[in-house]
Amino acid sequence: MRSLLRLWPYVRPVRGTLALAAGVTVLASCLVLVIPLTLKWIVDGPVAARDPSGVWLGGLALLVLGFTEAALFGVRRVVVARPLARVEADMRAALYAHLQRLPVAFHDRWPSGQLLSRATTDLMLLRIFLAFPLTFLLVNSVTIVVGFAILLQQDVRLGLVLLAPVAPLVVLCSLFEHRYSRAARSAQDLIGDLTTLVEESVLGIRVVKGFGRHRSKQQAFTALAERLRGTELRKAALLGGLWAVIVVLPELAIGATLLLGVVRVGEGDLSAGTLVAFLSTALALRWPVESIGFLLAVTNDAASATDRYFEVMDTPAQADAPVPAARRAQPRRPDGLRLEGVTFRYPDAPPAAPPVLRGVDLHVRPGETMALVGGTGSGKTTLTALVPRLYEPTAGRITLDGRDSASMPREQLRALVAVAFEDPTLFSATAAENVLMGARGATEDDLLRALEVARAGFVHELPQGRRTQVGEQGLSLSGGQRQRLALARAIVGRPRFLVLDDPLSALDVHTEALVEAALREVLATTTALVVAHRPSTVLLADRVALLSRGRIAAVGTHQDLLHTNEEYAHLMSGPAPGTDGPEVP
């Protein structure tokens, strides 16, 4: 219940509708309990008096009660359908919005399949719980209490016999709930793992097929599916055992009541009508009692789903950290991009691991293009992710034209800074929509200009031109085409600051030369930080910064560093044709 009570903020707007549905259902269930009283009147009245007209009247009353009960249950279903669909939609929208606000570090840790299962399967379980078990736990409890009150009012001794199974059933349900809740949580986590495996296999189908790993993936899927199957069977066994006991114990009590009642009717101690009414009421209570197991099972599934949902929702979203007044007060001035004492350690890094970046100091002057060069693992990509605040520096600060980026709302910051990554991400949208995602309010002219600069004119030759759907992850395009669209997306908004993480690595030398020629025009009007591995990309820059072991080891022009820095010369060297050694360009 502690878990399920957390749903109240989402349920509160429809509480009136749920109360109406519960009231209608309670009324319908209470009508079921009126039927035995009508039977008692028929048996002790018209039947005992041999009055056929009275029997017909009683039969008509039973028919009206039955139709009214059915109509009320139908009304309940109609009443709750729309508002509960709204609750599910609101919770899903809240989850998606929260996922967008969570830091990149969160998404680095969480498998996408686990998030997907929370947004789909878990929310479906919660809607089912709100639509059925939530109402019927209340309705059946009221029905059982009212029913036993009627039974005890009719005959105390028979009522006490029928109440005998209550104590063992309470103990059994308590044990069941503890064991079933663990199995339910395990099953839901396995569904998330299975979803992740399927998603990865589909997105990586080229790698799977290219390396002939389909059998190993199939084996991994089968093993995980078997674990899920075993967990579901364990849940079914627990529910089956509970249901068997819940059915058997009340049936034994009803049988004992029948025997005792028949003996008392034979002795004249009890009227036949009272016995019929008593047994009819007991039989009417069979469903409310027998449904306890099913309702508990669905409720535990819903409680586990709620816990999983709020595991994500309880994760703090990115918030703009408070900045000292001295840092906030700095006026905007054409100062370019500055990194001052920037240190960064990944949140999930081992405590003994050194920081990825250690006291980085770097100044990219206004309108300047700075190339960032370094060996594999030196922290280049991490540094570029700090500028748009995809990650927050552990220490130090980053300023844009004199303003501390930590003091700027993220929306404003990301309107100033555009990014393009080495591994471009495209979405299931048109080529134009993927590019225009880079700037709000970008016009058709901006789109055409960006496509021209990025040498992405190939989109005009697609089946529907730039309105062609590029497919999930843009896998219908080549790697170079995806990089060019990502580059167009970065420059479509004419950003003040541009951060490019080796955006031309997938291009052939001829296309690279064309893109670089057009890119020079863009870089001439912006302040840019470009991660580079090729000498041709480095030559786009005014200056070069060498990042080594998490620090800026040297800054200068390409030619100066070639002659003064051995590490830089080694990074920029390559085997010359017909030789075994490196040649410095």
C-alpha positions in Angstrom: 0.0 0.0 0.0 2.9 2.3 0.7 3.9 1.9 -3.0 0.4 2.3 -4.4 -0.4 5.4 -2.4 2.2 7.2 -4.5 -0.2 7.0 -7.4 -2.6 9.5 -5.6 -1.3 12.7 -7.4 -2.2 11.1 -10.7 -5.5 9.6 -9.5 -6.7 12.7 -7.7 -8.1 14.5 -10.8 -10.4 11.4 -11.5 -11.2 10.6 -7.8 -14.8 11.6 -8.3 -15.2 9.3 -11.3 -13.6 6.4 -9.4 -15.8 7.0 -6.3 -18.9 7.0 -8.6 -17.7 3.7 -10.2 -17.1 2.2 -6.8 -20.5 3.3 -5.5 -22.2 1.9 -8.6 -20.4 -1.4 -8.1 -21.1 -1.6 -4.4 -24.8 -1.0 -5.2 -24.7 -3.8 -7.8 -23.0 -6.2 -5.4 -25.5 -5.4 -2.7 -28.3 -6.2 -5.1 -26.8 -9.7 -5.4 -27.3 -10.0 -1.6 -31.0 -9.0 -2.0 -31.7 -12.0 -4.2 -31.3 -14.6 -1.3 -33.7 -12.5 0.8 -36.2 -12.6 -2.1 -35.8 -16.4 -2.4 -36.5 -16.6 1.4 -39.7 -14.7 0.9 -40.7 -16.9 -2.1 -40.0 -20.2 -0.2 -41.6 -19.2 3.2 -44.4 -17.2 1.5 -45.9 -18.2 -1.8 -44.4 -21.7 -2.0 -45.4 -22.6 1.5 -48.9 -21.2 0.9 -49.1 -22.8 -2.6 -49.7 -19.4 -4.2 -48.6 -19.5 -7.9 -49.2 -15.8 -8.5 -46.8 -15.0 -5.6 -44.2 -17.3 -7.1 -44.5 -15.4 -10.5 -44.2 -12.1 -8.7 -41.1 -13.3 -6.9 -39.6 -14.5 -10.2 -40.3 -11.1 -11.7 -38.5 -9.4 -8.8 -35.5 -11.7 -9.3 -35.4 -10.9 -13.0 -35.5 -7.1 -12.3 -32.7 -7.5 -9.8 -30.6 -9.5 -12.2 -31.0 -7.0 -15.1 -30.3 -4.0 -12.7 -27.1 -5.7 -11.5 -25.9 -6.3 -15.0 -26.7 -2.7 -16.1 -24.8 -1.2 -13.1 -21.7 -3.3 -13.8 -21.9 -2.0 -17.4 -22.2 1.6 -16.3 -19.1 1.1 -14.1 -17.0 -0.1 -17.0 -18.1 2.8 -19.2 -17.6 5.4 -16.5 -14.0 4.4 -15.7 -12.6 3.7 -19.2 -11.9 7.2 -20.4 -10.5 8.8 -17.1 -8.2 5.8 -16.5 -6.9 6.0 -20.0 -6.2 9.7 -19.2 -4.3 8.7 -16.0 -2.1 6.3 -17.9 -1.4 8.8 -20.7 -0.5 11.5 -18.1 1.9 9.2 -16.2 3.5 8.2 -19.5 3.9 11.8 -20.6 5.4 12.7 -17.1 7.8 9.8 -17.4 8.9 10.9 -20.9 9.3 14.5 -19.9 11.4 13.5 -16.9 13.6 11.3 -19.0 14.3 14.3 -21.2 15.4 16.3 -18.2 17.6 13.6 -16.6 21.4 14.1 -17.1 23.3 12.2 -19.7 25.0 10.3 -16.9 21.7 8.7 -16.0 21.2 7.4 -19.6 24.7 6.1 -19.6 23.9 3.8 -16.8 20.3 2.7 -17.6 19.6 0.1 -20.4 17.0 1.6 -22.8 14.9 -1.6 -22.6 14.4 -1.1 -18.8 13.1 2.4 -19.5 10.9 1.3 -22.3 9.3 -1.5 -20.2 8.5 1.1 -17.5 6.8 3.3 -20.1 4.7 0.5 -21.6 4.2 -2.7 -19.7 4.4 -1.3 -16.2 1.9 1.6 -16.9 -0.5 -0.9 -18.6 -0.4 -2.9 -15.3 -1.2 0.2 -13.3 -4.2 1.0 -15.6 -5.5 -2.5 -15.1 -5.1 -2.2 -11.4 -6.9 1.1 -11.2 -9.7 -0.1 -13.5 -10.4 -3.4 -11.7 -8.6 -4.6 -8.6 -8.6 -1.1 -6.9 -12.4 -0.9 -7.2 -13.1 -4.6 -6.4 -10.8 -4.8 -3.4 -13.1 -2.1 -1.9 -16.4 -3.5 -3.3 -15.6 -7.1 -2.4 -14.6 -6.1 1.1 -17.9 -4.2 1.6 -19.8 -7.1 0.0 -18.2 -9.7 2.4 -18.9 -7.5 5.5 -22.5 -6.8 4.5 -23.0 -10.4 3.5 -21.7 -11.9 6.7 -23.8 -9.3 8.6 -26.9 -10.7 6.8 -25.8 -14.3 7.5 -25.3 -13.6 11.2 -28.6 -11.8 11.4 -30.4 -14.8 9.8 -28.7 -17.4 12.0 -25.7 -16.9 14.3 -24.6 -20.5 14.6 -24.6 -21.2 10.9 -22.8 -17.8 10.4 -20.0 -18.8 12.9 -19.5 -22.1 11.0 -19.1 -20.2 7.8 -16.6 -17.7 9.4 -14.3 -20.5 10.5 -11.9 -20.3 7.4 -11.2 -16.6 7.9 -8.2 -16.9 10.2 -6.3 -19.4 8.1 -7.1 -17.5 4.9 -5.6 -14.2 6.4 -2.4 -16.0 7.4 -2.2 -17.7 3.9 -2.7 -14.4 2.1 0.0 -12.7 4.1 2.5 -15.4 3.2 1.4 -15.3 -0.4 1.8 -11.6 -0.7 5.4 -11.6 0.5 6.5 -14.4 -1.9 4.5 -13.2 -4.9 5.7 -9.6 -4.7 9.3 -10.8 -5.1 8.4 -13.0 -8.0 6.4 -10.1 -9.6 9.4 -7.7 -9.3 11.8 -10.3 -10.8 9.5 -10.9 -13.8 9.1 -7.2 -14.5 12.9 -6.7 -14.4 13.4 -9.6 -16.7 10.9 -8.1 -19.2 13.1 -5.0 -19.2 16.2 -7.0 -19.8 14.5 -8.9 -22.6 13.3 -5.7 -24.2 16.9 -4.3 -24.1 18.2 -7.5 -25.8 15.6 -7.3 -28.6 16.3 -3.6 -29.1 20.1 -4.0 -29.2 19.8 -7.0 -31.6 17.5 -5.0 -34.0 19.6 -1.8 -33.9 22.8 -3.9 -34.3 21.5 -6.3 -36.9 24.4 -5.4 -39.3 27.0 -6.4 -36.7 25.1 -9.5 -35.7 24.8 -10.7 -39.3 28.3 -9.4 -40.3 30.0 -11.5 -37.6 27.6 -14.4 -37.9 26.6 -14.0 -34.2 22.8 -14.7 -34.8 23.1 -18.1 -33.0 24.8 -16.7 -29.9 22.2 -13.9 -29.8 19.4 -16.4 -30.2 20.9 -18.5 -27.3 21.1 -15.4 -25.1 17.5 -14.5 -25.9 16.3 -18.1 -25.3 18.1 -18.2 -21.9 16.6 -14.9 -20.8 13.2 -15.9 -22.1 13.4 -19.2 -20.2 14.2 -17.3 -17.0 11.2 -15.1 -17.5 9.1 -18.2 -18.3 10.3 -19.9 -15.1 9.5 -16.8 -13.0 6.0 -16.5 -14.6 5.4 -20.2 -13.8 6.5 -19.6 -10.2 3.9 -16.8 -10.0 1.3 -19.1 -11.5 2.1 -21.8 -9.0 1.9 -19.4 -6.1 -1.5 -18.1 -7.3 -2.7 -21.6 -8.1 -1.9 -22.8 -4.6 -3.5 -19.8 -3.0 -6.6 -20.1 -5.2 -7.0 -23.8 -4.4 -7.0 -23.2 -0.7 -9.3 -20.1 -1.0 -11.8 -22.3 -2.9 -11.5 -25.4 -0.8 -11.8 -23.9 2.7 -15.0 -21.9 2.0 -16.5 -24.9 0.1 -15.9 -27.1 3.2 -17.5 -24.5 5.4 -20.5 -24.2 3.1 -20.8 -28.0 3.1 -20.7 -28.1 6.9 -23.3 -25.3 7.0 -25.6 -27.3 4.7 -25.4 -30.4 6.8 -26.1 -28.5 10.0 -28.8 -26.5 8.4 -30.6 -29.5 7.0 -30.5 -31.2 10.4 -32.0 -28.1 12.1 -34.7 -27.8 9.4 -35.6 -31.5 10.0 -35.8 -30.8 13.7 -38.0 -27.8 13.1 -35.4 -25.4 14.5 -35.0 -23.5 11.3 -37.3 -22.6 8.4 -36.6 -24.0 4.9 -36.7 -20.4 3.5 -34.1 -19.3 6.0 -31.8 -22.1 5.0 -32.3 -21.4 1.3 -31.6 -17.7 1.9 -28.6 -18.5 4.0 -27.0 -20.9 1.5 -27.8 -18.5 -1.4 -26.1 -15.6 0.4 -23.1 -17.9 1.1 -22.9 -18.8 -2.5 -23.2 -15.1 -3.5 -20.1 -14.5 -1.4 -18.1 -17.2 -3.1 -16.8 -14.8 -5.9 -15.8 -12.0 -3.5 -13.9 -14.5 -1.4 -12.4 -16.5 -4.2 -11.3 -13.4 -6.1 -9.0 -12.4 -3.2 -6.1 -14.4 -4.6 -6.4 -12.9 -8.1 -6.9 -9.4 -6.8 -3.8 -9.7 -4.5 -1.8 -11.0 -7.4 -2.7 -8.0 -9.7 -2.2 -5.6 -6.8 1.3 -6.9 -6.1 2.1 -6.6 -9.8 0.9 -3.0 -9.7 2.9 -2.3 -6.6 6.1 -3.6 -8.3 5.2 -1.6 -11.4 4.8 1.5 -9.2 8.1 1.0 -7.5 9.8 0.7 -10.9 8.1 3.8 -12.3 9.1 5.9 -9.3 12.7 4.6 -9.5 13.0 6.7 -12.6 10.8 9.6 -11.4 12.7 9.9 -8.1 16.0 10.4 -9.9 16.8 14.2 -9.6 16.5 16.0 -12.9 19.2 18.4 -14.1 18.8 21.7 -12.3 20.9 24.8 -12.7 23.2 24.8 -9.7 23.4 28.0 -7.6 26.2 30.2 -8.8 28.1 32.7 -6.5 27.0 36.3 -7.0 30.6 37.2 -8.1 30.4 34.7 -10.9 26.9 35.7 -12.0 27.6 39.4 -12.1 30.2 39.2 -14.9 28.9 41.1 -17.9 28.8 39.6 -21.3 31.7 40.6 -23.5 33.3 39.3 -26.6 35.6 36.9 -24.7 35.0 33.7 -26.7 35.1 30.4 -24.9 37.1 29.9 -21.8 37.7 26.8 -19.6 39.3 27.6 -16.3 40.6 24.9 -14.0 38.0 22.4 -15.4 38.2 19.0 -13.8 35.8 16.1 -14.5 35.2 12.7 -13.1 32.4 10.4 -14.2 29.8 9.9 -11.4 30.1 6.1 -11.6 33.9 6.0 -11.8 35.7 4.0 -9.0 36.9 6.3 -6.2 40.5 5.5 -6.8 40.3 6.3 -10.6 42.0 9.5 -11.6 39.8 12.3 -13.2 39.3 12.2 -16.9 40.1 15.9 -17.1 42.4 17.6 -14.5 42.6 21.4 -14.3 42.0 22.1 -18.0 42.7 25.8 -18.9 41.9 26.8 -22.5 40.8 30.0 -24.2 39.2 30.0 -27.7 39.2 33.7 -28.8 36.1 35.2 -30.3 35.7 34.1 -34.0 38.6 31.7 -33.6 38.6 28.0 -34.5 40.5 25.9 -32.1 41.4 22.3 -33.0 41.6 19.8 -30.1 44.0 17.0 -30.6 44.9 14.1 -28.4 45.5 10.4 -28.2 42.7 7.8 -27.6 41.3 8.2 -24.1 42.8 11.6 -23.5 39.4 13.1 -22.8 38.6 15.0 -26.0 35.0 13.9 -26.3 34.4 14.4 -22.6 35.7 18.0 -22.9 33.4 18.8 -25.8 30.4 17.4 -23.9 31.1 19.8 -21.0 30.6 22.9 -23.2 26.9 22.4 -23.8 26.6 21.0 -20.2 25.7 17.4 -21.2 27.9 16.8 -18.2 28.7 19.2 -15.4 32.3 19.9 -14.5 33.4 18.4 -11.2 35.5 21.6 -10.6 36.3 24.7 -12.4 34.1 26.7 -14.8 33.3 27.3 -18.4 32.4 30.8 -19.7 30.9 32.0 -22.9 31.6 35.6 -23.8 32.4 36.2 -20.1 29.2 34.5 -18.8 29.5 31.4 -16.6 27.7 28.6 -18.4 26.5 27.2 -15.1 24.6 30.4 -14.5 22.7 30.2 -17.8 19.4 28.4 -18.3 20.1 25.3 -20.3 17.6 26.4 -23.0 19.5 29.6 -23.5 22.9 27.9 -23.4 22.0 25.4 -26.0 20.7 28.1 -28.3 24.2 29.6 -28.2 26.1 26.3 -28.5 25.6 23.8 -31.4 27.2 20.4 -31.4 27.9 17.6 -33.9 29.3 14.3 -32.8 31.5 11.7 -34.5 28.8 9.1 -34.1 25.8 11.0 -35.5 22.3 10.2 -34.2 19.3 10.6 -36.5 15.7 10.1 -35.7 12.8 8.4 -37.4 11.8 11.5 -39.2 12.4 13.2 -42.5 15.8 14.4 -43.6 14.6 18.0 -43.3 13.1 17.5 -39.8 16.4 16.0 -38.6 18.3 19.1 -39.8 15.8 21.6 -38.5 16.0 20.0 -35.1 19.1 22.0 -34.7 17.4 25.4 -34.3 13.9 26.7 -33.4 12.4 28.9 -36.0 14.8 27.9 -38.7 13.5 28.7 -42.2 13.5 26.9 -45.5 16.4 29.1 -46.6 18.3 28.2 -43.4 17.7 24.5 -44.2 19.0 24.8 -47.8 22.0 26.8 -46.7 22.9 24.2 -44.1 22.6 21.3 -46.6 24.8 23.2 -49.0 27.5 23.9 -46.4 27.5 20.3 -45.2 27.5 19.1 -48.8 24.4 17.1 -48.0 22.8 17.7 -51.4 22.2 14.0 -51.7 18.9 14.5 -49.8 17.4 16.1 -52.9 18.0 12.8 -54.8 16.1 10.7 -52.2 12.7 9.3 -53.2 10.7 12.1 -51.6 13.6 14.6 -51.6 14.3 16.2 -48.2 10.9 15.0 -47.0 12.1 11.4 -47.2 11.9 9.4 -43.9 15.5 8.4 -43.1 14.4 5.5 -40.9 15.4 4.5 -37.3 18.9 5.8 -36.4 19.2 6.9 -40.1 20.4 3.4 -41.0 19.0 3.7 -44.5 21.9 6.2 -45.1 25.6 5.7 -45.2 27.9 6.7 -42.4 29.1 9.7 -44.3 25.6 10.8 -45.2 24.6 10.7 -41.6 27.6 12.7 -40.6 26.8 15.4 -43.1 23.1 15.6 -42.0 24.4 15.9 -38.4 26.8 18.7 -39.4 23.9 20.5 -41.2 21.9 20.2 -38.0 24.7 21.9 -36.0 25.1 24.9 -38.3 21.4 25.5 -39.4 20.8 27.9 -36.6 24.0 30.0 -37.2 25.2 29.4 -33.6 27.5 31.7 -31.8 29.6 28.7 -30.5 30.2 25.5 -32.5 31.5 22.3 -31.0 32.4 19.6 -33.5 33.7 16.2 -32.4 35.5 14.8 -35.4 32.4 15.3 -37.6 34.1 14.4 -40.9 35.7 11.0 -39.9 33.3 9.0 -42.1 33.8 11.1 -45.3 35.9 10.1 -48.2 38.8 12.4 -49.0 37.1 14.2 -51.9 33.8 14.8 -50.0 35.9 15.9 -47.0 37.7 18.5 -49.0 34.4 19.9 -50.4 32.8 20.0 -46.9 35.9 21.6 -45.4 35.9 24.3 -48.1 32.3 25.2 -47.3 32.9 24.8 -43.5 35.6 27.5 -43.6 32.9 30.0 -44.4 30.9 29.0 -41.3 33.9 28.8 -39.0 34.9 32.3 -40.0 31.7 33.7 -38.4 31.6 31.6 -35.2 33.8 30.6 -32.2 34.5 26.9 -32.7 36.1 24.0 -30.9 36.8 21.1 -33.2 38.1 17.7 -32.2 40.5 16.6 -35.0 42.4 13.4 -35.8 43.4 14.2 -39.4 45.9 16.9 -40.5 43.3 18.1 -43.1 40.8 18.9 -40.3 43.5 20.5 -38.1 44.3 22.9 -41.0 40.8 24.3 -40.6 41.8 25.7 -37.3 43.6 29.0 -36.4 45.3 27.3 -33.4 45.6 23.8 -32.0 45.4 22.6 -28.4 47.0 19.3 -27.4 45.2 17.4 -24.7 47.4 14.8 -22.9 46.6 12.9 -19.7 43.6 15.1 -19.0 45.5 18.4 -19.3 46.2 20.9 -22.0 49.9 20.1 -22.8 50.5 22.7 -25.5 48.7 25.4 -27.6 49.9 26.8 -30.8 49.6 26.7 -34.6 49.8 23.5 -36.4 53.3 24.2 -37.8 54.7 25.4 -34.5 53.5 22.3 -32.6 54.9 20.0 -35.3 58.4 21.4 -34.7 58.2 21.9 -31.0 56.1 19.1 -29.6 57.2 15.5 -30.1 53.8 14.1 -28.9 51.8 16.2 -31.3 54.2 15.4 -34.2 53.7 11.7 -33.5 49.9 12.1 -33.4 49.9 13.9 -36.7 52.4 11.6 -38.4 51.5 8.7 -40.7 53.3 6.1 -42.7 54.5 7.5 -46.0 53.9 5.4 -49.1 56.7 2.8 -49.7 58.3 3.4 -46.2 58.1 1.6 -42.9 58.4 4.6 -40.6 56.3 7.7 -39.9 56.6 10.9 -41.9 55.8 14.2 -40.3 53.5 16.3 -42.7 
